[in-house]
Structures are given as C-alpha cells and as structure tokens.
Amino acid sequence: MSSASSRNRAVDALRPLTMEPGWAPYAEGSCLIATGQTRVLCTASVEERVPQWRVGSGLGWVTGEYSMLPRATHTRTGRERDGLRGRTQEIQRLIGRSLRSVTDLRLLGARTITLDCDVLQADGGTRTAAVTGAWVALALATRALLREGVIEANPILGQVAAVSVGLVEGRALLDLDYGEDSSAQVDMNLVGTERGAFVEVQGTAEGAPFTPEELEVLMAFGLAGIQTLCTAQREAVESAA
C-alpha cells in the first residue's frame, strides 16, 4: 500500500478516476466508478411503489444499499447473512441522504429508486466512491424515466459527490488510499454539491486534535476535489447513450 511519502501525485490531486456509465445493461441506470484501485458498481433500480409509511404522500423515495464482495480486500470478508454490520448501515444511510439532498421527491412521484453500491475492489474511499458513482446511476435512471414519459420533469436538482481528505505524516492529503487512510492522524469524508455546499462532513482525529487552520486546508482540498468529481459525473452522463 502507498503512503504519504511514496505518493506519486500532488497532495491535492485525486487518484486516477474513471466512470463507465451503463455498465449494467439491465438496470435503469448504472455506473462503474474506479478511483485508484477502488472499484464500485452502482446501479439504480426503479420500482412503482414507495415504503408503506410514504403511501398517500405523493412523494417518492430514494434509498441506498451497500455491500462489499468477500474478496474485495486482501483477506476474505464474510457475507452479511445474519444482519448488516454497523459500518454497512452507516454507509447505506449516507448514500441515501446524499442522493435525496439533490432530488425533488415530489417530481419523482410515488416510486422508489434504489441505489445498489457493490464494492468490487477496495483500496480506501469506498463510501465516497459509492456516493459519487450513485449520482451518475440516479441521473441516468431519471433520464430514462423522462424519455419514457413516466415523469414530466427532471427531479434531479443538482449534483452531489464525495471525497476523503486527511492528515498523514503532518500533511493534508486528498483522496486517501487504504495505506494513507490507515495511518492518518485525521480522517475526514466530505459530501458536497457542484455549487460548493456541504451535505455531510464526517471527520475524526485519530490522535492529537487538529487545528482550525488544518481544517480549513482539508475543507479546501475536499471542495476542489468535489468540483473535479462533478465535472467527471457530467461528462459520464453526457457520454451515455
């Protein structure tokens, strides 16, 4: 695994990034996102129903599910057959919250879009890649609904993407891989929009507290990274058939 001292890109640069829209042909929308060695397949599935507590409201629902293949990591991780782990539940809620923040649920109508985010290979930043790729899948699914006349207006209000930042060996870094993340003194995940607004900020000091000045640098790195990710999202959606 790489470390801050062996990083072959600038401290404020994203890892090599690709987004392949339409990767899963049977889903209403899909995207295979790769950031460094992390790869997550995101699919959007549309159902003409809503959760029971939503019935009669006229509002739709957008939710997320997350899983990791057993050999997505160096050692096998058992499948979650007996209930979801706390980490999985946390990430699923993050995905749902993030995508709902840029969706007009009234324009979506009484239907549910589920974003399934399956980690094929993990090298840090799986949750942030899931949020970023899920937006592409969601945008493609709603575009299909528009084309088919199922909905009359696009419910997507804007873009949302996510990225990690951290302090490693005293330096601020953007888009941490596993080696950097595991040795970070500060680990932070940022979810934001193309307009520079935040949806969620998750940050923790693993040792000594971090200063307001360090936080300012981390936030600046993260916002710039999110803008780059949003550009890549738009290009992915525009390139899709």
C-alpha positions in Angstrom: 0.0 0.0 0.0 1.2 3.5 -0.7 2.0 6.1 2.0 2.3 9.9 2.0 6.0 9.6 1.4 5.5 7.4 -1.7 2.5 9.2 -3.2 3.1 9.7 -6.9 0.7 12.6 -7.3 0.2 16.1 -5.7 -1.2 16.2 -2.2 -4.3 18.0 -3.5 -4.8 15.7 -6.5 -7.4 12.9 -6.9 -6.4 9.4 -7.6 -6.8 8.3 -11.3 -10.5 8.4 -11.9 -12.8 6.7 -14.4 -16.6 6.4 -14.6 -18.2 3.9 -17.0 -22.0 4.7 -17.4 -24.3 2.0 -18.5 -22.1 -0.8 -17.2 -25.0 -2.9 -16.0 -27.4 -3.1 -19.0 -30.5 -4.4 -17.2 -30.5 -1.5 -14.6 -32.4 1.7 -15.3 -29.1 3.5 -14.6 -25.6 2.3 -13.7 -22.0 3.4 -13.3 -18.8 1.5 -12.6 -16.6 4.0 -10.8 -12.9 3.5 -10.3 -10.7 5.8 -8.1 -7.2 4.4 -7.8 -7.6 0.7 -7.1 -11.0 1.1 -5.6 -13.9 0.0 -7.9 -17.6 0.2 -7.1 -20.5 -0.8 -9.3 -23.5 1.5 -8.7 -26.9 0.6 -10.1 -30.2 2.4 -10.0 -33.4 0.3 -9.9 -36.9 1.9 -10.2 -40.0 0.4 -8.6 -43.5 1.7 -8.9 -44.1 1.7 -5.2 -43.0 3.5 -2.1 -42.4 2.4 1.5 -45.6 1.9 3.5 -45.1 5.0 5.6 -44.8 7.0 2.4 -48.1 5.8 0.8 -50.5 8.6 0.0 -47.9 11.4 0.4 -47.4 11.9 -3.3 -43.7 11.8 -2.7 -41.2 9.3 -4.0 -38.2 7.8 -2.2 -34.5 7.4 -3.0 -32.5 4.9 -0.9 -29.1 3.3 -0.9 -27.7 -0.2 -0.3 -24.0 -1.0 0.1 -22.1 -4.2 0.1 -18.5 -5.5 -0.4 -17.6 -8.6 -2.2 -15.8 -11.1 0.0 -12.5 -10.8 -1.8 -12.7 -7.0 -2.5 -9.9 -6.8 0.1 -6.6 -8.7 0.8 -8.4 -11.2 3.0 -11.8 -12.6 2.7 -14.7 -10.8 4.4 -17.7 -12.9 5.3 -21.0 -12.1 3.7 -23.5 -10.3 6.0 -26.1 -13.1 6.1 -27.1 -12.6 9.7 -27.8 -8.9 9.6 -25.9 -5.8 8.4 -22.8 -4.6 10.3 -22.9 -1.2 11.8 -20.5 0.2 9.2 -22.7 -1.1 6.3 -25.8 0.5 7.8 -24.0 3.8 8.3 -22.8 3.9 4.7 -26.2 2.9 3.3 -27.8 5.8 5.2 -25.1 8.1 3.9 -25.7 7.2 0.3 -29.5 7.7 0.7 -29.2 11.0 2.5 -26.7 12.3 -0.1 -28.8 11.4 -3.1 -32.1 12.7 -1.6 -30.4 16.0 -0.9 -30.4 16.7 -4.7 -33.7 15.0 -5.6 -37.2 16.6 -5.7 -39.2 13.7 -4.4 -42.5 15.2 -5.4 -41.4 15.3 -9.1 -40.2 11.7 -8.8 -43.8 10.7 -7.9 -44.9 7.6 -6.0 -42.0 5.4 -6.9 -38.7 4.3 -5.3 -35.2 4.4 -6.8 -32.8 2.1 -5.0 -29.1 2.7 -5.5 -27.1 -0.5 -5.0 -23.4 0.1 -4.5 -21.3 -3.0 -4.6 -17.6 -2.8 -3.9 -15.7 -5.0 -6.3 -12.2 -3.9 -5.1 -11.4 -1.8 -2.1 -8.3 0.4 -1.6 -9.8 3.2 0.5 -12.6 5.6 -0.2 -15.3 3.0 -0.9 -18.1 5.1 0.6 -17.1 8.3 -1.2 -16.8 6.4 -4.5 -20.3 4.9 -3.9 -21.9 8.3 -3.4 -20.2 9.8 -6.4 -21.0 6.8 -8.7 -24.5 6.5 -7.4 -25.3 10.0 -8.6 -24.5 9.1 -12.2 -26.7 6.0 -11.9 -29.5 8.1 -10.5 -29.2 10.7 -13.2 -29.3 8.1 -15.9 -32.3 6.4 -14.3 -34.3 9.6 -14.1 -33.3 10.5 -17.7 -34.8 7.1 -18.8 -38.0 7.9 -16.9 -38.2 11.2 -18.7 -37.7 9.7 -22.1 -40.4 7.1 -21.5 -42.8 9.7 -20.3 -43.1 8.2 -16.9 -42.3 11.5 -15.2 -42.9 15.0 -16.7 -40.0 16.9 -15.2 -36.4 16.0 -14.1 -36.4 15.5 -10.3 -32.6 15.9 -10.1 -32.0 19.4 -8.6 -28.2 19.3 -8.8 -25.1 17.1 -8.3 -23.6 15.5 -5.3 -20.2 13.9 -4.9 -18.0 12.8 -2.1 -14.3 12.5 -1.3 -11.9 11.8 1.5 -9.3 14.1 3.0 -6.9 13.6 5.8 -3.7 14.5 7.7 -0.9 12.0 7.1 2.6 12.5 8.5 1.5 16.1 9.2 0.5 16.8 5.6 -3.0 17.4 4.3 -3.9 14.9 1.6 -6.8 14.5 -0.8 -8.5 11.2 -1.7 -6.7 8.8 0.6 -6.0 5.2 -0.4 -6.0 2.4 2.2 -2.4 2.8 3.2 -2.8 6.6 3.7 -6.2 6.2 5.5 -4.9 3.5 7.9 -2.0 5.8 9.0 -3.9 9.1 9.0 -3.8 11.3 12.1 -7.1 12.9 10.8 -9.6 11.1 8.6 -12.5 13.0 7.0 -15.1 12.3 4.4 -16.9 15.2 2.7 -20.1 15.1 0.7 -20.9 18.3 -1.3 -22.6 19.7 -4.3 -21.4 21.3 -7.5 -22.3 24.7 -6.0 -19.9 24.3 -3.2 -22.4 23.4 -0.4 -21.9 20.6 2.0 -24.3 17.7 2.5 -22.3 15.9 5.2 -18.9 16.3 6.9 -17.5 13.3 8.8 -14.2 14.0 10.5 -12.2 12.4 13.3 -8.8 12.9 14.9 -7.2 9.5 15.5 -4.6 11.0 17.8 -3.8 14.6 18.6 -6.6 17.2 17.9 -6.4 19.1 14.7 -6.4 22.9 14.4 -8.9 25.3 12.7 -6.1 26.1 10.2 -5.6 22.4 9.3 -9.4 22.0 9.0 -9.5 24.9 6.6 -6.9 23.3 4.3 -8.7 20.0 4.4 -12.0 21.6 3.5 -10.4 23.5 0.7 -8.8 20.3 -0.7 -12.1 18.5 -0.4 -14.2 21.2 -2.1 -11.8 21.3 -5.0 -11.9 17.6 -5.3 -15.7 17.5 -5.3 -15.7 20.0 -8.1 -13.5 17.8 -10.2 -15.7 14.8 -9.5 -18.8 16.7 -10.5 -17.2 17.6 -13.8 -16.4 13.9 -14.4 -20.0 13.0 -13.4 -21.4 15.4 -16.1 -19.1 14.0 -18.7 -20.1 10.4 -17.8 -23.9 11.2 -18.1 -23.4 13.1 -21.4 -21.4 10.3 -22.9 -24.0 7.7 -22.1 -26.2 6.5 -24.9 
